[in-house]
Amino acid sequence: MEDQPMEKVEVKQEDQKKKKGSSPQKSAASVFWCDRRDASPFKAKEDPFNPQNKLEGFICKKDGHMGGSLYITHVNGKLLEEPQVIYGAPKLLYPYVGFDTDKYMDFTSKNPKSYAISNKWNGTNVHFFRYTDAHGQQFVSAKSKGSVFMGNTPFGAFLTNTRKVVGLDAKDSISLDNLPPLLSVFSDSNIQGVTFELCGKGEPHLVNYDFDLDLKPLFLTTITGQIKPVIVEPDQPFPFTTNEEMVSRCAKFQEQDYKSNVQYRKDHGMEARYEYDHFFMEGRVLYILDAEGFLIRRDMFKIKPRDIEEVHWGNFTSNIQGRVREAIEKIILRNKPMNKASLQEELDMGSKEWSKHGEASWSYALQLTKGEIPSRITDTRRYVILCGFPGSGREVARQALGDRGWTIIPSQISQEDAINLIRSELTKNCKVCIDHFNLEYRERKMWIAEAMKMGVLSIDCIFFDVPKDVCQSNDNGSASKEIWKFRIAKPELREGMGRIFTVKSVEDIPTTLELVENRNGAE
């Protein structure tokens, strides 16, 4: 069923109230403009901000204008005289005409009067909303996009952190008579909800913010479902003159954000990787507005710089693994079914890309959901490949890493045993050091492949760039004579490693190991 303009949603809602004998689920689906199976029932859901209350009803599982919306039928077991529709926060859309193009849609036919381009905060969506019980008493609570209420999950303490920013203790409720300053908008009876982004260092994502935790206001939702963005930029909104002018301005923001990201990684000695703290900006949000400053059709669009937007589907790299991890977390947070369709949708992957790489993405997702790979929040694994001749200082580094709690994969065991040990240790969220000569590309490639299969976010290499004659002198003839016949192939980032640290002498080792321990250490 196609999404409909909000005007039609409101008419549909009024019509369904007058229907006699219609099942609650059918009525909810009618309001949500979705198939009946996408109106998912929930029963006795306890409100974490008002724990004396338990709600029943339906939640819309279909992405679109009404995605994540609620249809409340009971509060504390009492049937409401009229079901309450709680409008959710719609999913951000791409502004392009299709999956495989960067050509913008033409918005002229929607008759926009203005538009705004706001910062896209990188965190977790938190939607506060008001609802009423059978006695007419009003309450304020909060939900994520696909859930009935906010909660803590293995991917983050979202409920705890939200309470912290709002200024609520663990047992505090939200009263309309004593609203926290952040929620003062609920004093306006026309406001049904206010949506924030929970972000900061305490809620780690792609962007490294300079504050611990905050709730950044995004938009207000009225009791009729209209959305009004919170525009903090002093020179906005911009008047809509032509579609070409608006697209040109969006493109300038995209290029500006891309350059900021490139400079940020350069300043911090980072490669372009889809990992925590590797970006300065996630992008912008484009709001297309009517004459009163409301969104047209509740649509909003994500405008991302090309280093975030580009998906290198040519190879299943760590960048793509990072995207799959992010998609899985969103699916779980939004209580969506864990299947291939949900994954493809969250990855924004077109049919062409999915036909090539869908199975690899799904296989990797299964590893994540089975617990074989830690979540991004809890992942503390490191993976370092030592590369050098005997006598180069490799032995000193190996001993030091072992003393720091790293698991050493020694060269004395078979390749099969080494791989089994690597998989076992990475599953246990451990730090792993590959202590082999690793003189050639093909040998290093094997170890890198194992790390990528296990979704390791940080793959490093320590290259012991010490002259062969010095190594032979330090080794005192203990190594096989055959090893000295080889030439070392200098490791390169294109092999799949995130960082390469070069050691010229044993004096370099302590500083190098400190950088290896620090995921953001410069090479």
Order of alpha helices (4+ residues) and beta strands (2+ residues): alpha-alpha-beta-beta-beta-beta-beta-beta-beta-alpha-beta-beta-beta-beta-alpha-beta-beta-alpha-alpha-alpha-alpha-beta-alpha-beta-alpha-beta-alpha-beta-alpha-beta-alpha
